[in-house]
Amino acid sequence: MRILTVVVCFGFLICGFACKETPPQPYVQSVFLSVEDAGVTDAFLKVHLLIPDSLSEVVIKRNGQRVLSARLGNRTDTLVVDDSLSPNQTYTYKAYRSSQVPFDSSDAVTVRTMDTTSHNFTWQIDTLGDGNSSRLNDVAIINDTLAYAVGEMYLKDSTGRWDTEPYSIAVWNGRSWKLKRVYPQCDGCQGSPTVRARGIFAFSTTDVWLADGTVWHWDGVSNTTFWRSGPFPSPDAGAEKLWGTSSNNLYAVGRNGVIAHYSSGTWRRMESGTDVDLLDVWGSPDGSIVWACGWIDFKPTVLLRLQAGGQWEKAWEENNPFTQRDDTLSGAFTSVWLPNNRQFFALSWYGVYSSLITTHGEGKRIPFPSTWSGFPRRLRGKASNDLVIVGEYYMLAHFNGMTFKHFQELSGYGRLVSVDQQNNFVVAVGYLFDPIHSKGLVFRGRRN
């Protein structure tokens, strides 16, 4: 009896001690999930760990089904992509922290994917110039009734003789094209021939920038352009293409790896780390991310990323771009375009690659239509579900976020070298293949 009494008493003592010394601890959530962006078939989610560690793993469930599990190590924030979704659908996600069994979870977040856009464009074709190697090099749309195309357009005079000097700018006014010559204005420029631009970027109707090795500022109306001198040492290392967020934040890229930045009235040469010809430059809408790309025969193809400290780095370089890969960047890159500051698209001869801006080679290939042959030249868009690609043999296609539409009825023996898109208006430019009778070409498309 005493033993039982002691045992019972002992039991009561232990219970009392435990209840007094280890009260329930308040729950502290340590894993958080937020939605960064959504495309047509993908969702961008950020996992935040309050206390990161390398032992526990994070599991992400979509509509209650596991879609990802990984050990995130000591990273506080990690961007993850779920790229197997359907258009115009709503999904619910939760993140769980586990060590064999879940012990913590985030609040649920909801994602709605974008819908696809319409392929239904109606196209009209214009030719500019009478021949004599006329061509168009680049285009910038201001609005539905105003666009600028640049190049060299030769006309014949009333006697049938060729003008010795080309027109360099074509202005679309919503009804027809008007050809203009614009002349440089600077010390020592008197009597200089018209500016023959190979690149154009416009911020407004009166704030237009032209690149012909150097860079010129044009008001969109007059016949003169103002020199914005820059660190372009020679025609072989000059400005070819332009991008910026304003006339106080403008980038120029060109041959032999040249990159320069314009701000506060001054150009600054930037070290690119390559001597490859740079063919395109583009950045995020807020200007925080900038990419450039290039390629030339017998040299590597490169993708360059501007880092936060103002230095360019090679995000990708490949000496032998002749192996196609579906989950890694491959091919020779000719154009880049960004819809936001998380994702970018790069154009190569194997297709369009969608990648996170943090990539060092990872990317998802979007293959071209099987009916498409030729070399792609330029990629532009309105959003990740609304892209246009142009290239050789009047290569012209629209990507709606899931599929390409190849406008085969426009195919022919010619070259489209640039394109721009604003809302439902697309303008692609290039030239006919003919050493003597070449003409500048414009394909104008409007979506119904």
C-alpha positions as CSV (number, residue, x, y, z in Angstrom):
1,M,0.0,0.0,0.0
2,R,2.7,2.5,0.8
3,I,4.5,1.7,-2.4
4,L,1.4,2.4,-4.3
5,T,0.9,5.6,-2.4
6,V,4.5,6.7,-3.1
7,V,4.2,5.8,-6.7
8,V,1.0,7.7,-7.1
9,C,2.3,10.7,-5.2
10,F,5.5,10.6,-7.3
11,G,3.4,10.7,-10.4
12,F,1.5,13.7,-9.2
13,L,4.8,15.5,-8.4
14,I,6.2,14.9,-11.9
15,C,3.0,16.2,-13.5
16,G,3.0,19.3,-11.4
17,F,6.6,20.0,-12.2
18,A,6.2,19.6,-15.9
19,C,3.1,21.8,-16.1
20,K,4.9,24.5,-14.2
21,E,8.2,24.6,-16.0
22,T,7.3,24.0,-19.7
23,P,4.3,26.1,-20.6
24,P,3.1,25.9,-24.2
25,Q,5.3,28.0,-26.5
26,P,3.6,30.5,-28.9
27,Y,3.6,29.4,-32.6
28,V,6.0,31.4,-34.7
29,Q,5.6,31.1,-38.5
30,S,9.0,30.7,-40.2
31,V,8.1,30.1,-43.9
32,F,6.2,32.6,-46.1
33,L,5.0,32.4,-49.7
34,S,4.2,35.3,-52.0
35,V,3.2,35.7,-55.6
36,E,5.7,37.6,-57.8
37,D,4.2,37.2,-61.2
38,A,2.2,34.9,-63.4
39,G,2.3,34.0,-67.1
40,V,0.1,31.9,-69.3
41,T,1.6,28.6,-68.2
42,D,3.8,29.6,-65.3
43,A,3.7,31.1,-61.8
44,F,6.6,32.9,-60.1
45,L,6.6,32.5,-56.3
46,K,8.9,33.8,-53.7
47,V,9.7,31.6,-50.6
48,H,10.9,33.5,-47.6
49,L,12.5,31.7,-44.6
50,L,12.5,33.6,-41.4
51,I,15.4,31.4,-40.1
52,P,17.1,29.6,-43.1
53,D,19.0,26.4,-42.5
54,S,20.4,23.6,-44.6
55,L,18.7,20.7,-42.9
56,S,15.0,21.2,-43.4
57,E,13.4,21.1,-46.9
58,V,10.6,23.3,-48.3
59,V,7.7,21.6,-50.0
60,I,5.3,23.6,-52.2
61,K,1.9,22.2,-52.9
62,R,-0.5,23.4,-55.7
63,N,-4.1,22.7,-55.0
64,G,-3.0,20.2,-52.3
65,Q,-0.6,18.3,-54.6
66,R,3.2,18.4,-54.1
67,V,4.9,20.1,-57.1
68,L,8.3,21.0,-55.6
69,S,10.6,20.1,-52.8
70,A,14.0,21.4,-52.2
71,R,16.6,22.3,-49.5
72,L,17.1,26.0,-49.8
73,G,20.2,26.1,-47.7
74,N,21.0,29.4,-46.1
75,R,19.1,31.6,-48.5
76,T,16.4,33.8,-47.0
77,D,14.6,34.4,-50.3
78,T,14.2,32.1,-53.2
79,L,12.3,32.5,-56.4
80,V,10.7,29.4,-57.7
81,V,8.7,28.8,-61.0
82,D,5.9,26.4,-61.6
83,D,5.8,26.1,-65.4
84,S,3.2,23.4,-66.0
85,L,0.0,25.4,-65.7
86,S,-2.9,26.1,-68.0
87,P,-4.1,29.5,-69.3
88,N,-6.6,31.6,-67.5
89,Q,-6.9,29.3,-64.4
90,T,-6.7,29.9,-60.7
91,Y,-4.3,27.9,-58.5
92,T,-3.8,27.9,-54.7
93,Y,-0.3,27.3,-53.3
94,K,1.1,26.6,-49.8
95,A,4.7,26.2,-48.7
96,Y,5.6,23.7,-45.9
97,R,8.8,23.4,-43.9
98,S,9.6,19.8,-43.0
99,S,12.2,17.5,-41.6
100,Q,10.7,14.1,-42.5
101,V,7.3,15.4,-41.5
102,P,5.9,19.0,-42.0
103,F,6.2,21.2,-38.9
104,D,5.4,24.6,-40.3
105,S,3.5,26.1,-43.2
106,S,2.8,29.4,-45.0
107,D,-0.5,31.0,-45.5
108,A,-2.2,30.0,-48.8
109,V,-1.7,32.3,-51.8
110,T,-3.7,32.4,-55.0
111,V,-2.4,32.7,-58.5
112,R,-4.4,33.3,-61.7
113,T,-2.6,32.7,-64.9
114,M,-2.8,35.0,-67.9
115,D,-5.0,34.1,-70.9
116,T,-3.5,33.7,-74.4
117,T,-3.7,36.6,-76.8
118,S,-5.1,36.6,-80.3
119,H,-3.1,35.7,-83.4
120,N,-5.6,37.5,-85.5
121,F,-3.5,40.1,-87.3
122,T,-4.3,41.7,-90.6
123,W,-1.2,42.7,-92.6
124,Q,-0.4,45.3,-95.2
125,I,2.9,45.6,-97.0
126,D,4.6,48.8,-98.1
127,T,7.8,49.3,-100.1
128,L,9.9,52.4,-99.7
129,G,12.5,53.6,-102.1
130,D,12.8,52.9,-105.9
131,G,15.8,50.5,-105.6
132,N,19.6,51.2,-105.7
133,S,20.1,49.1,-102.5
134,S,17.3,50.8,-100.5
135,R,16.7,49.2,-97.1
136,L,15.2,49.8,-93.6
137,N,17.2,48.9,-90.5
138,D,15.0,49.6,-87.5
139,V,11.6,50.9,-86.3
140,A,10.0,52.6,-83.4
141,I,6.3,53.0,-82.8
142,I,5.0,56.0,-80.9
143,N,1.3,55.2,-81.1
144,D,-1.3,53.8,-83.5
145,T,-0.9,56.7,-85.9
146,L,2.8,57.5,-85.6
147,A,5.9,55.4,-86.3
148,Y,9.5,56.1,-87.4
149,A,11.5,53.7,-89.6
150,V,15.2,54.4,-90.4
151,G,17.6,53.3,-93.1
152,E,18.5,54.3,-96.6
153,M,15.8,55.0,-99.2
154,Y,16.9,56.1,-102.7
155,L,14.5,57.7,-105.1
156,K,14.7,58.7,-108.8
157,D,14.3,62.3,-109.8
158,S,12.0,63.6,-112.6
159,T,14.5,62.6,-115.3
160,G,14.8,59.0,-114.0
161,R,18.2,59.5,-112.4
162,W,19.0,58.3,-108.9
163,D,19.3,60.9,-106.2
164,T,22.8,60.6,-104.9
165,E,21.7,61.1,-101.3
166,P,19.2,58.8,-99.7
167,Y,16.3,59.6,-97.5
168,S,17.1,58.3,-94.0
169,I,13.8,58.4,-92.0
170,A,10.3,57.3,-93.0
171,V,7.4,58.7,-90.8
172,W,4.1,56.9,-90.7
173,N,1.2,59.3,-90.0
174,G,-1.6,56.7,-89.8
175,R,-2.3,56.9,-93.5
176,S,1.0,57.0,-95.5
177,W,4.7,57.2,-95.2
178,K,6.6,60.5,-95.5
179,L,10.3,60.3,-96.3
180,K,12.8,62.7,-94.7
181,R,16.4,63.5,-94.7
182,V,18.0,64.6,-91.4
183,Y,21.4,66.2,-91.3
184,P,23.9,66.3,-88.4
185,Q,24.4,69.5,-86.5
186,C,27.7,69.8,-84.7
187,D,31.1,71.5,-84.9
188,G,32.6,70.4,-88.2
189,C,29.4,68.8,-89.5
190,Q,28.6,71.5,-92.0
191,G,27.9,69.9,-95.4
192,S,27.9,66.4,-93.9
193,P,25.6,63.9,-95.6
194,T,22.3,62.8,-94.1
195,V,22.4,60.6,-91.0
196,R,22.0,57.0,-92.1
197,A,20.7,55.4,-88.9
198,R,21.0,51.7,-88.2
199,G,19.2,52.0,-84.8
200,I,16.4,54.1,-83.4
201,F,14.7,54.5,-80.0
202,A,12.0,57.0,-79.3
203,F,10.6,58.2,-75.9
204,S,8.0,60.5,-77.5
205,T,7.1,62.3,-80.7
206,T,9.8,64.9,-80.1
207,D,12.4,62.8,-78.2
208,V,14.0,60.5,-80.7
209,W,17.5,59.0,-80.7
210,L,19.4,57.6,-83.7
211,A,22.5,55.5,-84.0
212,D,24.8,55.4,-87.0
213,G,28.1,54.6,-85.2
214,T,27.6,57.7,-83.1
215,V,24.3,58.8,-81.5
216,W,22.1,61.7,-82.5
217,H,19.1,63.4,-80.9
218,W,16.2,64.4,-83.1
219,D,13.1,66.4,-82.3
220,G,10.9,64.3,-84.7
221,V,10.1,67.3,-86.9
222,S,13.1,69.3,-88.2
223,N,15.7,68.3,-90.7
224,T,18.6,68.5,-88.3
225,T,19.8,66.2,-85.6
226,F,22.0,67.2,-82.6
227,W,25.2,65.3,-81.8
228,R,25.4,63.7,-78.5
229,S,29.1,62.9,-78.5
230,G,30.1,59.6,-77.0
231,P,33.0,57.3,-76.4
232,F,32.8,55.6,-79.8
233,P,36.3,55.3,-81.1
234,S,35.7,54.3,-84.7
235,P,33.0,53.1,-87.1
236,D,34.1,49.6,-86.2
237,A,33.4,50.2,-82.6
238,G,30.3,52.4,-82.7
239,A,26.7,52.5,-81.6
240,E,24.3,50.3,-83.5
241,K,21.3,49.8,-81.2
242,L,19.7,51.8,-78.4
243,W,17.5,51.3,-75.4
244,G,16.6,53.3,-72.3
245,T,14.0,54.5,-69.9
246,S,14.5,58.2,-70.6
247,S,16.8,60.7,-72.3
248,N,18.7,60.7,-69.0
249,N,19.2,56.9,-69.0
250,L,20.1,55.5,-72.4
251,Y,22.3,52.6,-73.4
252,A,24.0,52.0,-76.7
253,V,25.6,48.8,-78.0
254,G,27.5,48.0,-81.1
255,R,30.4,46.3,-82.9
256,N,33.4,44.8,-81.1
257,G,31.6,44.7,-77.8
258,V,31.0,48.4,-77.4
259,I,28.6,49.5,-74.7
260,A,28.0,53.1,-73.5
261,H,25.6,54.8,-71.1
262,Y,24.2,58.3,-71.4
263,S,23.2,60.3,-68.4
264,S,23.2,64.0,-67.4
265,G,24.4,65.0,-70.8
266,T,27.5,62.7,-70.8
267,W,28.3,59.4,-72.4
268,R,30.3,56.9,-70.4
269,R,32.0,53.9,-72.0
270,M,31.3,50.6,-70.1
271,E,33.5,47.6,-70.2
272,S,31.6,44.7,-71.7
273,G,34.3,42.0,-71.4
274,T,33.8,40.8,-75.0
275,D,34.8,41.9,-78.5
276,V,31.8,40.2,-80.1
277,D,29.5,42.4,-82.1
278,L,26.5,43.3,-79.8
279,L,23.3,43.1,-81.8
280,D,20.6,44.1,-79.3
281,V,20.0,45.7,-75.9
282,W,16.9,45.8,-73.7
283,G,15.8,46.3,-70.1
284,S,13.0,46.0,-67.7
285,P,10.3,48.6,-67.6
286,D,11.6,50.1,-64.4
287,G,15.2,50.2,-65.7
288,S,16.6,48.1,-62.9
289,I,17.6,45.2,-65.2
290,V,19.5,45.5,-68.6
291,W,20.6,42.8,-70.9
292,A,22.6,42.7,-74.2
293,C,23.4,40.0,-76.6
294,G,25.7,39.4,-79.5
295,W,27.2,36.9,-82.0
296,I,29.5,36.9,-85.0
297,D,31.0,34.2,-87.1
298,F,34.0,32.4,-85.6
299,K,33.4,34.1,-82.2
300,P,31.3,33.1,-79.2
301,T,27.7,34.0,-78.7
302,V,27.2,36.0,-75.5
303,L,24.4,37.2,-73.2
304,L,25.5,40.1,-71.0
305,R,23.8,41.2,-67.8
306,L,24.2,44.6,-66.1
307,Q,24.8,44.1,-62.4
308,A,23.6,46.3,-59.6
309,G,27.1,47.9,-59.2
310,G,27.1,49.1,-62.8
311,Q,29.4,46.4,-64.2
312,W,28.5,44.0,-67.0
313,E,29.0,40.3,-66.6
314,K,28.7,37.4,-69.0
315,A,25.6,35.5,-67.9
316,W,26.2,33.1,-70.8
317,E,28.9,32.5,-73.4
318,E,29.3,29.6,-75.8
319,N,32.0,29.1,-78.3
320,N,30.2,26.4,-80.3
321,P,26.5,27.4,-80.5
322,F,25.6,24.5,-82.8
323,T,24.0,22.1,-80.2
324,Q,20.3,22.5,-79.5
325,R,19.2,22.2,-75.9
326,D,15.7,22.5,-74.4
327,D,16.5,23.4,-70.8
328,T,19.7,25.3,-71.3
329,L,20.4,28.4,-73.5
330,S,21.8,27.4,-76.9
331,G,22.2,28.8,-80.4
332,A,23.5,32.2,-81.5
333,F,21.6,35.0,-79.8
334,T,20.5,38.0,-81.8
335,S,17.8,39.7,-79.6
336,V,16.6,40.1,-76.0
337,W,13.4,41.5,-74.5
338,L,12.1,41.8,-71.0
339,P,8.4,42.1,-69.8
340,N,9.4,42.8,-66.2
341,N,12.3,42.6,-63.8
342,R,12.1,38.8,-63.1
343,Q,12.0,37.2,-66.5
344,F,13.6,37.7,-69.9
345,F,13.3,36.3,-73.4
346,A,16.3,35.7,-75.7
347,L,16.1,34.9,-79.4
348,S,18.4,32.3,-81.0
349,W,18.3,30.2,-84.1
350,Y,16.9,27.3,-82.0
351,G,13.9,29.3,-80.8
352,V,12.9,31.7,-78.0
353,Y,14.3,31.0,-74.6
354,S,12.5,32.1,-71.4
355,S,14.7,32.5,-68.4
356,L,14.9,34.1,-65.0
357,I,17.0,37.2,-64.8
358,T,19.3,35.3,-62.4
359,T,20.2,32.6,-65.0
360,H,23.7,31.4,-65.8
361,G,22.5,29.2,-68.6
362,E,19.2,27.8,-67.4
363,G,16.3,28.4,-69.8
364,K,13.2,26.9,-71.3
365,R,13.2,26.7,-75.1
366,I,10.0,27.7,-77.0
367,P,10.5,26.1,-80.4
368,F,9.7,27.9,-83.6
369,P,6.9,26.6,-85.8
370,S,7.9,23.6,-87.9
371,T,7.0,25.6,-91.1
372,W,9.6,28.3,-90.3
373,S,13.0,28.3,-91.8
374,G,15.7,31.0,-91.9
375,F,17.6,33.1,-89.4
376,P,15.8,35.0,-86.7
377,R,16.7,38.7,-86.3
378,R,14.6,40.5,-83.8
379,L,12.2,39.9,-80.9
380,R,9.8,42.4,-79.4
381,G,6.6,42.3,-77.4
382,K,3.9,43.8,-75.2
383,A,3.9,41.0,-72.5
384,S,5.0,37.5,-72.0
385,N,1.9,36.3,-73.8
386,D,2.3,38.7,-76.7
387,L,5.6,38.4,-78.6
388,V,6.6,39.0,-82.3
389,I,9.6,37.5,-84.0
390,V,11.0,38.4,-87.4
391,G,13.9,37.2,-89.6
392,E,15.1,35.9,-93.0
393,Y,12.6,35.1,-95.8
394,Y,10.1,37.5,-94.3
395,M,10.1,35.4,-91.2
396,L,7.2,36.7,-89.1
397,A,5.4,35.0,-86.2
398,H,3.4,35.8,-83.1
399,F,3.6,34.0,-79.8
400,N,0.5,34.1,-77.6
401,G,2.0,32.6,-74.5
402,M,1.4,29.0,-75.6
403,T,1.7,28.7,-79.4
404,F,3.3,30.4,-82.3
405,K,1.4,31.6,-85.4
406,H,3.6,31.7,-88.4
407,F,2.2,34.1,-91.0
408,Q,3.2,31.9,-94.0
409,E,1.3,34.0,-96.5
410,L,3.9,36.8,-96.0
411,S,6.9,34.6,-96.8
412,G,9.2,35.5,-99.6
413,Y,12.7,36.2,-100.7
414,G,13.6,39.0,-98.4
415,R,14.9,39.9,-94.9
416,L,13.1,41.4,-92.0
417,V,15.6,42.8,-89.5
418,S,13.6,44.6,-86.9
419,V,10.1,44.9,-85.4
420,D,8.2,47.0,-82.8
421,Q,4.9,46.4,-81.1
422,Q,2.6,48.8,-79.3
423,N,-0.8,47.4,-78.1
424,N,-2.4,45.8,-81.2
425,F,-0.2,47.5,-83.8
426,V,3.0,45.9,-85.1
427,V,5.5,47.2,-87.6
428,A,8.3,45.0,-89.1
429,V,10.9,46.4,-91.4
430,G,13.6,45.1,-93.7
431,Y,14.4,44.9,-97.4
432,L,14.2,42.9,-100.6
433,F,17.1,40.7,-101.6
434,D,18.5,42.4,-104.7
435,P,21.9,44.0,-105.1
436,I,20.5,46.7,-107.5
437,H,16.7,46.9,-107.1
438,S,16.4,46.3,-103.4
439,K,13.6,48.2,-101.7
440,G,12.8,49.0,-98.1
441,L,10.0,46.8,-96.8
442,V,7.4,47.5,-94.1
443,F,4.9,45.0,-92.8
444,R,2.1,46.7,-90.9
445,G,-0.1,44.5,-88.8
446,R,-3.2,45.3,-86.8
447,R,-4.9,42.9,-84.5
448,N,-8.7,42.6,-84.9
